[in-house]
Amino acid sequence: MHFLKLSCFLRHLGEFVGDWAKIIGVLRKRPSAAAVAAVSTLLFLYLCAIFYLRGSNYSGTAQAYLYLEVGGTLLSFCYAANALVRFRGTHDRTALILAFGFVLSGMIETVGYFSLNGLLHGNIASLAHIPLGWMVSRTLLAVLLLAALAVERFMPTSRQPSKEIAGVLFIVALAAYATSAAFLAAPAAPIPQALQIISRPWDLLPAALFLFAALSFRSRFRKEKTGGSLYDYSLFIVASLNVACHVAASFSRHLLDGPFFLAELSKTASYAVMLCGALLDQARLFDQVRTLAVSDPLTGLANYRRLISVMEAELDRSRRTQRPFSVVLFDMDGLKAINDQYGHLTGSRAIVRLGKVLRNHSRAIDTAARYGGDEFAIILPEAGKDIATRIVSRIRERLSAETESPAISASAGVAAFPEDGDTPEKLLSAADRALYRMKHRGSSVQNLSRIAACL
């Protein structure tokens, strides 16, 4: 029976090591056996450090401990501010719950900081008492991690932020009250049992809660096809570091001894990882928003805003260098007929096909944009009308050579700086007039062909 329990524990430990290796593999673009070995080595060295510090007479200074407490409090407040910004942009309720959780944890640690001064200046026996704020803040943070997971899984997403904030405040207040009441109801402050192997078994409670949270975050990003975001991975790492924190604390014999100081280092490191992960993921979100702000969502080309911005920049540059540049407008022929005969999905696919041809057959310095609907534009720096006309011919030939059905074609109009205009509006108007002259000629040729066929 004990052998089965041991094998089950080793199997779960192996999965846990594998997930840490997967995180390292994501950073290296591919997991490997070396990553698994590295994580296993780190876990082994961490356990060795715990027992070495426990057996040695090493003890951290009160000043260093207070620096870690203040640093952890500042990191928790910074993350809370970042999480509130994230919630306003994404309505991520996990971030909102953790924002309140880190604020409460930081406040409790700040209060504990002031009471700790008196404790450290007392007699030596006072170091045997574990600060109540440590247990309350750590357990509360673990409970709120689990509460965030439960809210995300069992409650549907609401589109009313005010109700979400009210619900989150209720959950945080309930968790804070339950956690504080549980510890305040204890008959006496816990005292480490120095003669036992596990001197502080009550630290295994938050360790178990953080372990459950780590496994839950692991299962969440393992279910996603993309493997989870950087924010998900940071939550998993934070929960894992807090497991290591309380495992080290459970071997502490008195305040400021080696294992407890290692636990403080692990806790502060988890706060730093949380803040860094949130900042990096928020930078990624901002980059996505910036890309969407200047890109057409259907074709991926530049949108109208980006088109005008590039045209204004080219006008400024061309005025300085006295060199020409051209603007080409394209209009897809017969899009309504394609929609009527094949459906709007095929029509959208035709627009995407035209956008792909424009992107692939433009120069690296050119800017292809979706002007609106089935109209596109290309800005051609350092190109007069002759070069622009050759590029238009090459694009029309490529469209006519496509084998995908239905066949697509496009009419084009060219305008050049400075002869056709010196503002974006004038250039686009000139290109538009040239475009519709070409369309009119094409319609006339088609009508003559039909008359000739009838005769």
C-alpha positions in Angstrom: 0.0 0.0 0.0 2.8 2.4 0.9 4.6 1.4 -2.3 1.5 2.3 -4.4 1.2 5.7 -2.6 4.9 6.4 -3.2 4.7 5.4 -6.9 1.6 7.7 -7.3 3.5 10.6 -5.7 6.5 10.1 -7.9 4.3 10.0 -11.0 2.6 13.3 -10.1 6.1 14.7 -9.3 7.3 13.7 -12.7 4.3 15.4 -14.4 5.0 18.5 -12.4 8.7 18.5 -13.4 7.6 17.9 -17.0 5.4 21.0 -17.0 8.2 23.1 -15.7 10.4 21.7 -18.4 7.7 22.6 -20.9 7.8 26.2 -19.7 11.6 26.2 -20.3 10.9 24.6 -23.7 8.5 27.4 -24.6 11.2 29.9 -23.8 13.6 27.9 -25.9 10.9 27.1 -28.6 11.1 23.4 -27.9 11.1 21.1 -24.8 13.9 18.7 -24.3 15.3 16.1 -22.0 17.9 18.6 -20.9 15.1 20.9 -19.6 13.6 18.1 -17.6 17.0 17.3 -16.1 17.5 21.0 -15.3 14.2 21.3 -13.5 14.8 18.1 -11.6 18.2 19.3 -10.6 16.8 22.6 -9.3 14.2 20.8 -7.2 16.9 18.5 -5.7 19.2 21.4 -5.0 16.4 23.4 -3.4 15.6 20.5 -1.0 19.3 20.1 -0.3 19.5 23.8 0.5 16.6 23.5 2.9 18.2 20.6 4.9 21.6 22.3 4.8 20.3 25.5 6.2 18.3 23.7 8.8 21.4 21.8 10.0 23.6 24.8 9.9 23.7 27.8 12.3 23.0 30.2 9.5 20.4 32.9 10.3 19.3 35.9 8.2 19.6 39.4 9.7 16.6 41.3 10.8 17.4 44.1 8.4 17.6 41.7 5.4 14.3 40.2 6.4 12.6 43.6 6.7 14.0 44.5 3.3 12.4 41.4 1.8 9.1 42.2 3.5 9.1 45.8 2.2 10.2 44.6 -1.3 7.5 42.0 -1.4 4.9 44.5 -0.3 5.9 47.0 -3.0 5.9 44.3 -5.7 2.4 43.2 -4.7 1.1 46.8 -4.8 2.7 47.3 -8.3 1.1 44.1 -9.6 -2.3 45.1 -8.2 -2.1 48.4 -10.1 -1.2 46.5 -13.3 -4.0 44.0 -12.8 -6.6 46.7 -12.5 -5.4 48.2 -15.8 -5.5 44.8 -17.4 -9.1 44.3 -16.1 -10.2 47.6 -17.6 -8.9 46.5 -21.0 -9.8 42.8 -21.0 -12.3 42.2 -18.2 -10.1 39.4 -17.0 -11.7 38.6 -13.6 -8.7 36.4 -12.6 -6.5 39.5 -12.8 -9.1 41.5 -10.8 -9.4 39.0 -8.0 -5.7 38.7 -7.8 -5.4 42.5 -7.7 -7.5 42.7 -4.6 -5.7 39.6 -3.2 -2.3 41.1 -3.6 -3.5 44.4 -2.1 -4.8 42.7 1.0 -1.7 40.5 1.2 0.5 43.6 0.9 -1.5 45.5 3.6 -1.3 42.5 6.0 2.5 42.3 5.4 2.8 46.0 6.0 1.0 45.8 9.3 3.1 42.8 10.2 6.2 44.9 9.3 5.4 47.4 12.1 4.6 44.7 14.7 7.8 42.8 13.7 10.0 45.6 15.0 8.8 45.0 18.5 9.1 41.3 18.1 12.7 41.5 16.9 13.7 43.8 19.7 12.2 41.6 22.3 13.9 38.6 24.0 15.2 35.6 22.2 12.2 33.5 23.0 10.0 35.8 21.0 11.7 34.5 17.8 10.0 31.2 18.4 6.6 32.7 17.7 5.5 32.8 14.1 3.9 36.2 13.1 0.2 35.7 12.6 0.2 38.1 9.6 2.5 35.6 7.7 0.0 32.8 7.9 -3.0 35.0 7.2 -1.6 36.8 4.2 -0.1 33.6 2.7 -3.2 31.5 3.2 -5.5 34.3 1.9 -3.5 34.7 -1.3 -3.7 30.9 -1.9 -7.5 31.0 -1.3 -7.9 33.8 -3.7 -5.9 32.0 -6.4 -8.4 29.1 -6.1 -11.3 31.5 -6.0 -10.2 33.1 -9.2 -10.0 29.7 -10.8 -13.5 28.8 -9.5 -15.0 32.0 -10.8 -13.5 31.6 -14.2 -14.7 28.0 -14.5 -18.2 28.0 -13.0 -19.5 31.5 -13.5 -20.4 32.8 -17.0 -18.6 36.0 -18.1 -20.7 39.1 -17.5 -20.5 42.1 -19.8 -21.2 44.5 -17.0 -18.0 45.6 -15.3 -19.8 47.2 -12.4 -21.4 43.9 -11.5 -18.2 42.0 -12.0 -16.3 44.3 -9.6 -19.1 44.0 -7.0 -19.0 40.2 -7.3 -15.2 40.2 -7.0 -15.3 42.4 -4.0 -17.8 40.1 -2.3 -15.6 37.0 -3.0 -12.5 38.7 -1.7 -14.2 40.0 1.4 -15.7 36.5 2.1 -12.3 34.9 1.6 -10.5 37.5 3.8 -13.1 37.1 6.6 -13.0 33.3 6.5 -9.2 33.2 6.5 -8.8 35.8 9.2 -11.5 34.3 11.4 -10.0 30.8 11.1 -6.5 32.0 12.4 -7.9 34.4 15.0 -10.0 31.6 16.4 -6.9 29.6 17.1 -6.3 29.1 20.9 -2.7 30.2 20.7 0.0 31.4 18.3 1.8 28.5 16.7 5.2 27.7 18.0 7.7 25.6 15.9 8.6 22.2 17.2 12.3 22.3 16.9 12.8 18.6 17.6 10.5 17.4 14.9 11.5 16.9 11.3 8.7 19.1 10.1 8.8 21.9 12.6 5.9 23.9 11.3 3.3 21.4 10.0 0.6 24.2 9.7 2.7 25.7 6.8 1.7 22.6 4.8 -1.9 24.0 4.6 -1.0 27.0 2.3 1.5 24.7 0.6 -1.3 22.3 -0.3 -3.5 25.2 -1.5 -0.8 26.6 -3.7 -0.1 23.2 -5.0 -3.7 22.7 -6.0 -3.7 26.1 -7.6 -0.5 25.3 -9.6 -2.0 22.0 -10.8 -5.2 23.8 -11.8 -3.3 26.5 -13.8 -1.2 23.7 -15.4 -4.4 21.9 -16.6 -5.8 25.2 -17.9 -2.9 26.0 -20.2 -2.4 22.3 -21.2 -6.0 22.2 -22.5 -5.4 25.2 -24.8 -4.1 24.5 -28.3 -1.8 27.4 -28.2 -0.3 26.2 -24.9 -1.4 29.2 -22.8 -0.3 32.8 -22.6 2.7 34.1 -20.8 0.3 35.3 -18.1 -0.9 31.7 -17.5 2.6 30.4 -17.3 3.5 33.1 -14.8 0.6 32.2 -12.6 1.7 28.5 -12.7 5.3 29.6 -11.7 4.0 31.9 -9.0 1.9 29.1 -7.4 4.9 26.7 -7.7 7.3 29.1 -6.0 4.8 29.6 -3.2 4.7 25.8 -2.8 8.4 25.9 -2.4 8.2 28.8 0.0 5.9 27.0 2.4 7.8 23.7 2.1 10.9 25.5 3.2 9.0 27.3 6.0 7.7 24.0 7.3 11.3 23.1 8.2 12.0 26.4 10.0 12.7 26.1 13.8 12.6 29.8 14.6 12.1 33.1 12.9 15.0 34.3 10.7 16.7 30.9 10.6 18.0 29.5 7.3 14.8 27.7 6.0 12.6 30.7 6.9 14.9 33.1 5.1 14.8 30.8 2.1 11.0 30.8 2.2 11.0 34.6 2.3 13.3 34.7 -0.8 11.0 32.3 -2.6 7.9 34.4 -1.7 9.5 37.6 -2.9 10.7 35.9 -6.1 7.1 34.8 -6.8 5.9 38.4 -6.5 8.6 39.5 -8.9 7.7 36.7 -11.4 4.0 37.7 -11.1 4.7 41.4 -11.9 7.2 40.6 -14.7 4.8 38.1 -16.3 1.9 40.6 -16.1 4.0 43.4 -17.6 5.3 41.2 -20.5 1.8 39.9 -21.3 0.3 43.4 -21.1 3.0 44.6 -23.5 2.0 41.7 -25.9 -1.7 42.8 -25.6 -0.8 46.4 -26.3 1.2 45.3 -29.4 -1.8 43.3 -30.6 -4.1 46.4 -30.1 -1.6 48.6 -31.9 -1.5 46.1 -34.8 -5.3 45.9 -35.0 -5.5 49.7 -35.0 -3.5 50.0 -38.2 -4.4 46.7 -39.9 -7.5 45.4 -41.8 -8.8 42.4 -39.9 -9.9 40.5 -43.1 -6.8 40.8 -45.3 -4.1 41.8 -42.8 -3.1 44.8 -45.0 -2.9 48.3 -43.7 -6.2 50.0 -43.0 -7.3 53.5 -44.2 -5.8 55.2 -41.1 -2.4 53.7 -41.8 -2.7 54.5 -45.5 -3.2 58.2 -44.9 -0.4 58.2 -42.3 2.0 56.7 -44.8 0.9 59.0 -47.6 1.6 62.1 -45.4 5.0 60.7 -44.5 5.8 60.1 -48.2 4.6 63.6 -49.1 7.0 65.1 -46.5 9.9 63.0 -47.7 9.2 63.7 -51.4 9.1 67.4 -50.8 12.5 67.3 -49.2 14.1 65.0 -51.8 12.2 66.3 -54.8 11.6 62.6 -55.9 8.2 61.3 -57.1 6.0 58.6 -55.5 2.8 57.1 -56.8 -0.5 55.9 -55.4 -2.5 53.1 -57.1 -6.1 52.4 -56.4 -7.5 48.9 -57.2 -11.2 48.0 -57.5 -12.3 44.4 -57.8 -14.4 43.7 -60.8 -17.7 41.9 -60.4 -17.7 41.4 -56.6 -21.5 41.7 -56.5 -21.8 39.0 -59.2 -19.5 36.7 -57.2 -21.6 37.3 -54.0 -24.8 36.6 -55.8 -23.6 33.4 -57.6 -21.3 31.9 -55.0 -22.2 33.5 -51.7 -20.7 36.1 -49.4 -18.1 33.8 -47.9 -16.7 33.2 -51.4 -16.8 36.9 -52.0 -14.8 37.5 -48.8 -12.4 34.9 -49.9 -12.0 36.7 -53.2 -11.2 39.9 -51.3 -8.5 38.0 -49.3 -7.1 36.6 -52.5 -6.7 40.0 -54.1 -5.1 41.3 -50.9 -2.6 38.4 -50.9 -1.6 39.1 -54.5 -1.1 42.8 -53.7 1.1 42.0 -50.7 3.2 39.4 -52.5 3.8 41.4 -55.7 4.6 44.7 -54.1 8.1 45.8 -53.3 9.4 45.7 -49.7 9.2 49.4 -49.4 5.6 49.6 -50.7 2.6 49.8 -48.5 -0.5 47.9 -49.6 -3.8 48.8 -47.8 -7.5 48.1 -48.0 -9.1 51.3 -48.9 -12.6 50.2 -48.2 -15.0 47.4 -49.2 -13.5 45.9 -52.4 -11.1 48.8 -53.0 -7.4 48.6 -52.3 -4.5 51.0 -52.5 -0.7 50.7 -52.9 1.8 53.5 -52.1 4.9 53.2 -54.2 7.8 55.3 -52.9 10.5 56.4 -55.4 8.2 55.4 -58.3 6.8 57.5 -61.1 3.8 56.7 -63.3 5.8 54.4 -65.6 7.0 52.2 -62.7 3.5 52.2 -61.2 2.0 51.2 -64.5 4.4 48.2 -64.8 3.5 47.1 -61.3 -0.2 47.3 -62.1 0.3 45.2 -65.2 2.2 42.6 -63.2 -0.5 42.4 -60.6 -3.3 42.1 -63.2 -1.3 39.3 -65.0 -0.9 37.5 -61.7 -4.7 37.7 -61.0 -5.5 36.4 -64.5 -3.1 33.5 -64.0 -4.9 32.3 -60.8 -6.5 28.9 -61.1 -8.8 29.1 -58.1 -12.5 29.6 -58.9 -14.1 32.1 -59.3 -11.6 34.0 -61.4 -11.0 37.6 -60.2 -9.8 40.7 -61.8 -9.3 44.3 -60.8 -9.3 47.7 -62.4 -6.6 50.2 -61.4 -6.0 53.9 -61.4 -2.6 55.6 -60.9 -1.8 59.1 -59.5 1.7 60.5 -59.0 3.2 63.3 -56.9 3.6 66.1 -57.8 1.8 66.3 -61.1 -1.5 64.8 -59.9 -1.6 66.5 -56.4 0.3 67.4 -53.3 -2.1 66.2 -50.6 -3.5 62.8 -49.8 -7.0 63.9 -50.8 -5.9 65.2 -54.2 -3.8 62.2 -55.0 -6.6 59.7 -54.0 -9.1 61.7 -56.0 -6.9 61.7 -59.1 -6.3 57.9 -58.7 -10.0 57.4 -58.3 -10.8 59.3 -61.5 -8.2 57.2 -63.4 -9.7 54.1 -61.9 -13.2 54.8 -63.1 -12.0 55.8 -66.6 -10.4 52.3 -66.8 -13.6 50.7 -65.5 -15.7 52.7 -68.1 -13.3 51.5 -70.9 -13.7 47.9 -69.7 -17.5 48.2 -69.6 -17.5 49.6 -73.1 -15.3 46.8 -74.5 -17.6 44.2 -72.8 -20.7 45.8 -74.4 -19.1 45.9 -77.8 -18.1 42.2 -77.5 -21.7 41.3 -76.6 -23.1 43.3 -79.6 -20.6 41.6 -81.9 -21.6 38.2 -80.5 -25.3 38.9 -81.1 -24.6 40.0 -84.7 
